[in-house]
Amino acid sequence: MGNSAVKRAFKFRFYPDDAQAAELSRTFGCVRKVYNLALSARAEAWTRRERVNYAQTSAMLTAWKRTGELAYLAEVSCVPLQQALRHLQSAFAAFWEKPRYPRFKSKRKSRASAEYTRSAFRFRNGDLTLAKMVDPLPVVWSRPLPDGAEPTTVTVSRDSAGRWFVSLLFEDTPVPLPRNTRAVGMDAGLTALVTLSTGEKITNPKHERKDRERLARAQRALSRKEKGGKDRAKARTRVARIHARIADRRRDHLHKLSTRLVRENQTLVIEDPAVRNMLGNRKLARAVSDAAWRELRNMLEYKAAWYGRDLITLDRWFPSSKLCSACGAIAGKMPLHVRHWTCTDCGTTHDRDGNAAINLLAAGLAVSACGAGVRPRLESFRPGRRAVKQETSPARVGSLPLKEGSEAKQATSGVSNAALPSAMPADTLRTSSQQ
């Protein structure tokens, strides 16, 4: 995929003047109003067993503009309003794949944004001018754009902290990185954000904990303000700025970490942790949310696809922590507070996270050698379907025969029977769920 064109968004901050801010705020409100009106019309039609598509909602928008009550919709650019109807159509299309009905947009909780297509903006010599505006947006161009490329869409947004952003979507062809022979297994954790199979541990910055006291003071001040007053709005903005600071620092750290891992290694093996289940644990929920494992995985996925790297995801049930990487024996129960353990069969003492990273690397290399797909999208709907071995698997660390009587589940995603320890029962293998 390294040589194929992909869509890349470049996000920048800008500082509009009063006229531009007022125009964009009106546009955000009209976009939200049109989306909610169209959603209500489609919901009412469904109760009458009628189906409404994008073309019909577009005709409704024309009729709404001609009414006295909604005449203000004609004062803003029509392109963001049409894009809102297209987004609603996409939401209904996704509803048939995932059972989540489209929701109404809220003024305070929903993201304030408007999308402009090529007919509604002008981009020349580094100046970006939107429809209904005379002057270009004062954008801070903090990173270079693709040479000679023209943006296909422009999305303007304002976050809860009052900051303005513009995102330009380009069609770009990433240059794949030179191939190498390095491979790494990564085990996610809380004390160490990521433990590599090389033995390196990357410390968890814990950005939320560093600003926890400051955030608590701002939230207490917000709770004392009278609802509906200007002071409460200012206090809400202060809380939002602290949250934005935490999120920005976390995202910056994850981008630097994921970029470094993709640049240095040809093959990356990660585990699919049950983040949603962990968030149900009241003692770990805040720390798990702050670690942002899912966001790190998303970054690794698209960066590996862009730059010609191989990312292998193993199933969450693979016993990476309890499997001895020296002899292949499976330990018994291992609570989270146990960070080091000694194998009763070979006497090797393991660091829990380092041992897990080594086992993940071994299982991932077995998947790569067997040519089996990892976390297939379509095959996951076929219960019992297993990967088929295509070649003799080389001996790897952590793939030696298990001791008989092992009690732990032996399940890896897309790993063939021959690629795993010989004592592993065949009926414990399974294909992982849909990615």
Number of C-alpha atoms within 10 A of each C-alpha: 14 17 13 10 13 15 12 16 18 17 18 16 18 16 14 18 11 9 12 18 14 12 16 23 17 16 23 23 16 24 27 22 20 25 24 20 18 24 22 14 14 20 16 14 13 12 9 8 8 10 12 16 14 17 12 12 23 17 10 15 21 13 12 18 15 13 11 8 9 15 12 14 23 15 13 18 18 18 18 23 26 20 17 22 24 18 15 23 20 13 16 19 12 14 13 10 8 10 9 11 11 17 12 15 17 12 12 8 8 12 15 22 22 24 23 22 17 14 11 17 20 16 14 10 6 11 12 17 17 22 15 14 14 10 14 17 17 14 17 13 13 10 9 7 16 15 7 5 11 16 21 15 17 24 17 21 20 19 15 19 17 12 13 19 19 23 18 20 19 20 15 18 17 20 12 15 16 11 14 12 8 10 20 23 26 26 28 24 18 16 15 16 19 24 25 24 23 13 13 12 19 15 13 17 17 18 17 21 14 11 14 14 11 12 20 12 11 18 16 12 16 20 12 11 16 11 11 8 9 11 15 17 14 14 19 19 17 20 21 19 18 18 17 16 15 20 16 13 14 20 16 10 15 21 15 10 16 18 14 11 19 24 16 18 18 21 24 25 25 24 24 21 16 12 14 12 9 16 15 10 11 9 10 12 16 14 18 19 15 18 25 17 19 16 14 17 18 12 17 24 19 12 21 26 17 21 21 20 26 18 24 25 25 27 22 16 18 22 19 28 24 22 25 32 26 20 19 22 24 25 19 11 9 13 7 7 6 9 13 13 18 14 19 12 14 12 12 13 14 19 14 22 24 26 26 29 27 30 31 33 28 26 28 29 26 25 26 20 18 23 17 19 19 22 21 16 12 10 16 17 13 9 11 13 14 22 20 16 18 12 11 11 18 12 13 17 18 25 24 19 14 19 15 11 10 14 10 16 14 21 23 28 29 30 30 23 20 17 25 27 17 15 15 20 13 15 11 13 23 22 25 26 15 11 11
